[in-house]
Amino acid sequence: MKLASWNVNGLRACVNKGFNDYVRDSGADVVCVQETKLQEGQICLEYGEEYSLYWNYAEKKGYSGTAVFTKLKPLSVRYGMEEDREPEGRILTLEFENFHLVTVYTPNAKRDLSRLDYRMEWEDRFRAYLLQLDERKPVIACGDLNVAHKEIDIKNWRSNRGNSGFTDEEREKMTKLLDAGFVDTFRHFYPDRTDAFTWWSNMPKVRERNVGWRIDYFLASERLVPYLVDAGIDAHVLGSDHCPVTLEVKDL
């Protein structure tokens, strides 16, 4: 089974830049999308009966939002961490027979760190939510986690120390999440690989020179490690300031 995850930074724009080709060519059984930036009825995607589409829209127009396109039929779908939908549409959970799949677009602390306190509170709730799911079935969680965890995950780590996405606080929350029983699947397979990034700023020549950050992940419950086959970064795929990331697992 292959899963893919992509922060498209606006799905309507990304569709015009090859999104549908990627979905068809990827061979993915499940495609998770973050930052859809649209409302119901604002896009029509034609995949026939191949994929079922699930959406969690943000209340604010043109903002946030997540989606999952799946060939596998879920047992249930949950929108947000709480009982009610969260207004920013950041989390979508599909329950399958043997695992939970969570796609997430983690809040950005903002350049001036004005949202860092909210981010810290959100991180605690998210970790508790994943652990709650994990008590019932193992979890695969993917998406834009908006943090470069280690120095190896960011090109210019010295000059970015303390900036949004690379603050000690955000990195510590990621460490705490992994220590709670989850695996960073890319680092599981490639612990020492450098220059492996998933996001690049829009400044000129930054992506061409691969001056990036790895902030998009597939995490998995530790007990799924025997089922993991490979994890990848499709850095060659354009269409967004992020690129897709992938995970291959044995059938669960």
N, C-alpha and C positions, 0 to 999 in steps of 0.2 A: 504494500500500500504506500502510495506517495501523497504527501501533503505539501502544499505551497502556501506562503503567506507574503502579502505585498501591501505596504503602505503606498497607495496610488496617488495621494495628494490631490484628490479630485478625480472621481471615477469617470465623469463625462469627458474631461480633458484627456485622461489616460486611454480611454477607448479610441480616441482619435490618434493615439500614438502607439497602437499595437497591442492593447490589453487583450482583446479577444484572440489575437494570434497566439499570445503567450499561453492563455488558458487552454487553447486547443492543442498547442505543440508541447506543453509541459508534461502531458501524460498524468497529471495529478488527479487523484480520486477526490480530493477536497482542496478547494482554494479559499483561503481566508483573506479578507480585504479590510484595510483600515483607512480612515480618512476618506470615506466615500463622498462626503460633502454634497449630499443631495437629499431630497425628500421623496416620498412615495409618488410614483407616477412621472418622475423626471427623467427616467431612462428606460429603455426597452432593450434587453439583452436576449439574443436568440441562440439558445443552445439545444433546442428541441427538448427531448425528454432525458437528455444525458445528465444534466445537473438540476437539482432542486435548489432554489435560491431563498435564502433567509436574510432579513435586513433588520438592523437596529438603527433607526434614524435619530439624529439629534433634533431637539426641538428648535434650536437656532438654525435658520436656513444657511446653507453653504458652509457648514461647520461639522467637523468630527464625523462620527458615524462608522459603523462596522457592518460587514456582511460575510456570509459563508455560502459558497456554492459547492454542493456535495452530490456525488454519485451514490453515496451510502445513505440509506434512510435512517434518520435519527428517531430514537424513541421519544424524545422530548426536546423542546427548545426553550431556553430561558434568556430573557432580555435584561441585562444588568445584574448586579450582585445581589440586590435586595429583592423583595417580593414584587415591587413595582419597577417599571422602567426608570432608569436614570436619565436625566434630561439631556446628557451629552452623548448618549448612544455609544458608549465606549466599550461595552462588553457584550459578547454573544456566546452562549454556551449551548453546545449540542451534546446530548447524551446518546451514546451508542451502546450496543450490547455489553461491550467489555471495557469501555473507557469513556471519559468525558473529554470533549474538545472545547477549549476556550480560546477565543480570539479577542485581543485586547489592544486598545490604543490608549496608552498610559498618559495622563495629563502632563504637559510640559510645565516646568517650574517657572518659565519665562526668563527672558534675558536679565531682567533686574531682580530675579528670584522672588518676585512678589507673590508667587503661587507655591513657594517651596513648602510652607507650613501645610497647605492643603494637600500637596503632593505626599508629604510624610504620612498624613492621616489616611489618605487614599491607599498608600502602599500597605499599611497595616490591615486595612479592610480587605484588600485584594489577597494578601497572603492568607488571612483567615478564611476567605472564601475558597481558595484553592485547597486548603487543608480540609475544609468541610467536604468538598467534593471527593477528595482523595480518600476519605474515610469509607466512602461507598464503592468507588471504582478509581483505578489509576487515571491520571490526568495528563493530557498533552495541551500545553498552553503556548500560544504563539502570538506574535504581533510586534508592534513598535513599542518597546518598553522605555524608550526615551532616556536611556542611560548607557554609557560606555562603561562596562563593569571594571575592567582592568586597564592598565597602561597599554597593554598590547592591543587593546580594542580601539585605540584612537591614535591617529598619526602624530599630532602635535600635543602630546599629553602635558608637557610642562607648561606651555602657554595657556592651556585650557583648564588647568587645575582650578577648581572653584567656580567654573562657569556652569550654566544650566546644562544638565545632562552629564556633568563630570564633577559634581560636588561630592565631598566626602559623605554627606548625608544620603544622597541618592545611591551612591555606590554601596554604602553600608546596608541599605535596605535590600539591594539586590543580593548581597552576600547572605543576609538573614533569610531571604526567600530560598536560596539554594541550600543553605544549611538546614532548612526545615524539611528537606527530603526531595529536592528537585535537582535535575541535571541540566546544565547548559549543553544541549546536544552537539552543537558545533565544536565547542571546546572538548567535549568527550572524545570526539574523533580527531580533532586537530588542536591539541593543547598549545602548541608552539607556533602555529602558523601566523605570520605577520602580514600586514597590509591586506587583511581580509575585512573589508568594510561593506556597510549596507546603506549608508547615507553620506551624501556630499552636499556642501552648501552650493548655492547658485552663483557664487562668485566665479569670474572667468577662469577657465583652465583648471579649476579645482578637481573636477572629476577626471579630466584627462590625466592629471598628475597623481590621481588616486590619493588625494589628501582627504581622508574620510574618517567616519566613525562607524563602529559596529553597534547599532542600537536596536536591531530587529533580530528576534530570537525564536527558536523552538525550545521550550523547556519540557521536560518529561519527568513523571514520578520515577524515583530511583528503581522501583521494582520493574519498570519497563526496559531497563538497560539491556537485558538479554534479547529483547525484540528489536532494538535499534540496528539499522543496517547502514545508514549513512546520513550525513547532513551536508547541505550545500548552500552556496551563495551565488546567485545568478547575476553577477556584477555586470555582465555584458548586456543585460536587458535594460533598455532605456524606457522612457515614458513617464518617469517620476524622479524626484530627487532621492528616492529610496530605490533599491532593487529588491527583487523577490528573494526569499530564503526558502529552503526546502528541507524536508525530512522524509526519509524512507524507513519504514518499519515492516517487520514481518506481520502477516495478518494476525490480528488480535482476536 
